[in-house]
């Protein structure tokens, strides 16, 4: 397949199948077209300014996605993760080498085939289509919650908020509560931000928080970042694929 730039492209299927995006969103098809990386995109990855700002990967994805009507900020986190894997495969091939630890805690280098990373299995039929909202009753307090999947924009805002709080105080890092305040849409039928924030800060029991996160993880579309790796001695073990500096910057 080729686009107007005459660069080869591939169609990437999203873990969400586009199921939770509004019907008029270009992401609702569950697929998008990405072009293969060129030297121009490699310039993005090596830009000191973009690297310093932490937006090199964002700019790379924007350059590789063919449909410029797609805003990467709207992508669900799992879909964005899948695009990062696809971009790496299209750029440098499917084989990826990284360092991990074996069962004896010895550091070893393993090579995995990125195409063996599968999407999480989600029963979409049990979830509402075209809307990113999911009701859940907290098992301990029995309070009704509506939650949602976070987008790439949400993740960026959480990082920005946590970093800002770190600069003005030496208090405990608030990543968990900041995340909860964004993924919870309403509590007790009340969607006012102040009500939600107060609930998270002062009323949200740890046992309920754990169960909410478990439920969210069970329905959240994403790519499964574990695979079977072959170790130098021939052993095969399931390992978590770690995205290191070598992921988009493999040794020459």
QUIFENVEN-V148574 format. One line per field, one symbol per residue. ss: DSSP state (H for helix, E for strand, C for the rest). phi: phi as a letter, one per 20 degrees, with the letter a starting at -180 (. if undefined). burial: # if it has 16 or more other C-alpha atoms within 10 Angstrom, else .. Layout:
ss->???
phi->???
burial->???
//
This chain:
ss->CECCCCCEEEEEECCCCCCCCCCCCHHHHCEEEEECCCHHHHHHHCCHHHHHHCCHHHHHHHHHECCCCCCHHHCEHHHHHHHHHHHHHHHHCCEEEEEEECCCCCEEEEEEEHHHCCECCCCHHHCCCCCCCEEEECCCCCCEEEECCCEHHHHHHHHHHHHHHHHHCCCCCCHHHHHHHHHEEEECCECCHHHHHHHHHHCCCHHHHHHHHHHHHHHCCCECCEEEEECCCCCEEEEECCCCCCCCCCCC
phi->.cdfemefccedeegflmfdegfeefeffncbeceffdfffffffdfgffffemdffgfffgfeffffeeeffeffgfffgfffffffffecneecdbebcefemefcecdceffefdffeceffecfenbdbbfbeffeemefcdcbffdffgfffffffffffffdbdfffdgffffffeeeebclnddfgffffffffccefgfffffffffgffdffaefedbedeegenfdcfcefeedfefdcfff
burial->........##.##########....############...#..##..........###.#######.....#.##################..#.###...........###.#..#.##......#.#..###.###.....#########.##..#...#..............###########........##..#...#...##.##...#..############........#.#.....##....
//
